[in-house]
Amino acid sequence: SGFYPYPVHHPHDRQSQVDFDAPNFDQFPLFREVEALEAVLGAGDVLYIPAYWWHYVESAKKGPTVSLNFWFLPSWSGRKQSDGEFDETIPDSVRSVIAQREVEMLIAKLTHPSKVGRVLTDVLHRRFEFLQTDTASQNAD
């Protein structure tokens, strides 16, 4: 994702590592490809933001601002349909975020939340020595 989310279980989970006001394109090159929509809301206006859609909010005027979140799984949340296929109406960008988060949560459950980054780095660099060691010890039995 061009938004570079913090890993699952990080204190800033569900937030971007990118400073939107001064993005570091050397550190976050895919952020250049992010397309934005802008909305200006007035008093009494409501904006619905679908699940997994990134958003950045600024208040233009001083005064009260209210943000209300409802956390639920929408009908297109990526859960398998009865035939085992994923819902094709899910946008590819949303499907990608869902997959990334699911992988991070699985690694955290199988190891420990603090090890998610290390495991992902090892997999990225094709470091599977721990698998070879386990296989070698099983073959010796």
Phi and psi in degrees as a GROMACS rama.xvg file:
@    title "Ramachandran Plot"
@    xaxis  label "Phi"
@    yaxis  label "Psi"
@TYPE xy
-69.986  -4.62675  GLY-2
-93.3797  -9.76047  PHE-3
48.2734  67.461  TYR-4
-67.3414  150.974  PRO-5
-65.8325  154.738  TYR-6
-65.0398  156.335  PRO-7
-57.1519  142.921  VAL-8
77.7228  -2.99873  HIS-9
-73.9228  148.996  HIS-10
-56.151  -25.0786  PRO-11
-107.312  26.6028  HIS-12
-49.7608  141.584  ASP-13
76.0947  15.9907  ARG-14
-125.329  155.578  GLN-15
-84.462  146.781  SER-16
-80.0014  -11.7953  GLN-17
-82.6046  133.965  VAL-18
-81.8039  106.377  ASP-19
-63.0421  -28.4089  PHE-20
-77.7603  -25.6456  ASP-21
-147.47  69.549  ALA-22
-65.8779  140.657  PRO-23
-95.4325  97.4862  ASN-24
-72.4559  -18.8855  PHE-25
-69.8981  -40.5923  ASP-26
-81.9503  -31.9064  GLN-27
-129.39  68.1539  PHE-28
-63.401  -32.2795  PRO-29
-71.0622  -13.026  LEU-30
-65.2992  -23.2276  PHE-31
-60.3758  -28.3172  ARG-32
-86.4716  -6.24903  GLU-33
-69.3234  132.459  VAL-34
-106.338  139.53  GLU-35
-117.071  151.119  ALA-36
-115.129  144.778  LEU-37
-121.659  137.326  GLU-38
-133.299  137.9  ALA-39
-112.316  120.066  VAL-40
-103.216  145.243  LEU-41
-106.787  178.588  GLY-42
-56.1931  129.622  ALA-43
85.3566  -6.77426  GLY-44
-75.8358  152.94  ASP-45
-129.792  139.439  VAL-46
-123.207  123.934  LEU-47
-92.7461  127.369  TYR-48
-117.003  116.975  ILE-49
-62.9677  160.409  PRO-50
-56.3034  141.352  ALA-51
69.4443  7.85991  TYR-52
-89.1  126.596  TRP-53
-72.1836  145.03  TRP-54
-149.268  152.339  HIS-55
-132.366  128.658  TYR-56
-120.54  134.166  VAL-57
-129.993  143.159  GLU-58
-95.1835  123.414  SER-59
-76.552  -30.1075  ALA-60
-123.741  154.12  LYS-61
-73.3287  143.662  LYS-62
142.434  -179.427  GLY-63
-70.8009  139.471  PRO-64
-133.833  136.282  THR-65
-120.685  130.907  VAL-66
-124.234  127.088  SER-67
-125.947  126.43  LEU-68
-112.247  138.976  ASN-69
-119.627  119.123  PHE-70
-99.4259  112.088  TRP-71
-152.901  163.296  PHE-72
-92.162  114.868  LEU-73
-68.3638  166.629  PRO-74
-61.5859  -24.4245  SER-75
-102.231  26.7189  TRP-76
-68.0318  4.26796  SER-77
98.7503  -1.26035  GLY-78
-69.2252  147.454  ARG-79
-67.0587  143.321  LYS-80
-77.0246  173.157  GLN-81
-60.797  -27.2122  SER-82
-85.2419  3.49351  ASP-83
89.4553  -5.2277  GLY-84
-92.7262  150.743  GLU-85
-79.4048  151.113  PHE-86
-62.0014  118.934  ASP-87
-73.5631  -9.26011  GLU-88
-80.7324  -6.91439  THR-89
-74.3265  125.246  ILE-90
-59.7168  145.395  PRO-91
-55.6507  -39.7952  ASP-92
-63.8629  -37.9412  SER-93
-72.1704  -40.9673  VAL-94
-60.1648  -38.7023  ARG-95
-63.4434  -44.9252  SER-96
-64.1351  -43.1595  VAL-97
-58.9865  -46.4521  ILE-98
-62.2174  -45.2147  ALA-99
-59.6475  -45.691  GLN-100
-66.9264  -38.811  ARG-101
-63.4524  -41.0233  GLU-102
-63.6612  -45.0917  VAL-103
-60.8197  -43.3338  GLU-104
-66.9838  -36.116  MET-105
-64.7484  -45.9667  LEU-106
-60.8693  -42.8158  ILE-107
-61.5122  -39.4313  ALA-108
-70.3254  -37.3999  LYS-109
-78.6511  -26.9961  LEU-110
-118.564  -95.7728  THR-111
-162.889  144.075  HIS-112
-51.3002  -34.2159  PRO-113
-70.4763  -14.2199  SER-114
-98.5732  -2.53196  LYS-115
-57.5267  -49.6355  VAL-116
-59.7773  -43.3866  GLY-117
-64.4099  -44.1958  ARG-118
-63.6758  -44.4616  VAL-119
-63.2132  -39.9168  LEU-120
-63.4144  -44.0214  THR-121
-60.7914  -43.8504  ASP-122
-65.4076  -42.4213  VAL-123
-58.4056  -38.3869  LEU-124
-93.6819  13.521  HIS-125
56.2272  41.0859  ARG-126
-96.016  103.551  ARG-127
-123.305  27.7956  PHE-128
-56.664  -36.3566  GLU-129
-61.418  -31.9566  PHE-130
-71.6279  -40.4888  LEU-131
-64.5625  -39.0339  GLN-132
-64.3613  -44.0924  THR-133
-62.9088  -41.583  ASP-134
-65.8784  -41.7658  THR-135
-63.1035  -40.8081  ALA-136
-69.9321  -32.5464  SER-137
-69.7639  -37.9201  GLN-138
-69.4817  -26.853  ASN-139
-73.0596  -22.2036  ALA-140
